[in-house]
Amino acid sequence: QFLYFIATRRGTDAPKKDMNAAMRRNFLIALLSAAATILVLQGGTSQQDYIIRATAEPTTIEPEPPTTQPAPPPNVTACPKGLAAGERRLLLFGDSLTAGAFFNAGGGLSYHPYRYQLSTMLPTWHIESKGYPGWKSTELLDLVPHLHEKVNYSKYTGLIVLAGTNDILRSPDTPEKIASHVHKIGHSLQDRYDASWVLFITVPFISSYIPTVRKVRKRATYCKTGHQSNPRIASFNAFLTKGLSSCQYIDPFNEMPRDNQTIWSDCVHPNEIGYDHLGMIIGTFLREMIRD
């Protein structure tokens, strides 16, 4: 096209009476046309194609789709349905309700963790419980970096966290702050032990039930006024479950009537029968949540 322009331009400058110049111009144009025809035949591209390519708007090249999905945000817990086959380990962590603590008839402490019943319902799992009676959530959170000295494995499939009651009874922290501490416990454990999921358990309301055995009454002095903390417990449970999916928390104590004294040792702690009932509720939930 550039040569065609030059040839045409030179031709217009020549005098019309100059026949020799006109003949040279026409010969050059014919030569250029022949050369263009040969190129079209060899390249298989028409002149119209060149025009379209030159005048069309430039197209945006879409990036290739990623070969792998982007990594999910940290500490995102999904319902663990269809876990891969292999050894499965479950760590239960919390305060006296995880330890299975209750007052026996002599007023002393006995232990019957809900882990016993949970192990019966999940017989192929390795289930370990670490409960610390009287500990607040901040103390449990401080323990997390040192917990590897007390547990059997360096990696767990799942985690269950039950804590917050002692904070509500003895800490000036707001229910929202206590719930944030419990969340940090779960997420810190998940990061440290590479767990696939964390399940949070709400804490029970404190009943007005006062044990009839005098020695037990003497130990469970908080039962006299503990029910006054129920509004704080309700607020804590609301903050604990806020933003969590239905497979990230469970409210098992709602299924354990507070007026049923055959399953409670005092106003807070179940007895042996109660802890087995707690384990059955959690085990049923897990078997529904984890379908192989």
HELIX and SHEET records of a PDB file:
HELIX    1   1 PHE A    2  ASP A   13  1                                  12    
HELIX    2   2 MET A   19  GLY A   43  1                                  25    
HELIX    3   3 GLN A   47  THR A   55  1                                   9    
HELIX    4   4 SER A   96  ALA A   99  1                                   4    
HELIX    5   5 ARG A  115  MET A  121  1                                   7    
HELIX    6   6 SER A  137  LEU A  143  1                                   7    
HELIX    7   7 VAL A  144  GLU A  149  5                                   6    
HELIX    8   8 THR A  165  ARG A  170  1                                   6    
HELIX    9   9 PRO A  175  TYR A  193  1                                  19    
HELIX   10  10 ARG A  214  ARG A  219  1                                   6    
HELIX   11  11 THR A  221  LYS A  224  5                                   4    
HELIX   12  12 GLY A  226  SER A  229  5                                   4    
HELIX   13  13 ASN A  230  THR A  241  1                                  12    
HELIX   14  14 PRO A  252  GLU A  255  5                                   4    
HELIX   15  15 GLU A  272  MET A  289  1                                  18    
SHEET    1   A 5 TRP A 125  GLY A 131  0                                        
SHEET    2   A 5 ARG A  88  GLY A  94  1                                        
SHEET    3   A 5 GLY A 158  LEU A 162  1                                        
SHEET    4   A 5 TRP A 197  ILE A 201  1                                        
SHEET    5   A 5 TYR A 249  ILE A 250  1                                        
SHEET    1   B 2 ALA A 101  PHE A 103  0                                        
SHEET    2   B 2 LEU A 109  TYR A 111 -1                                        
END                                                                             
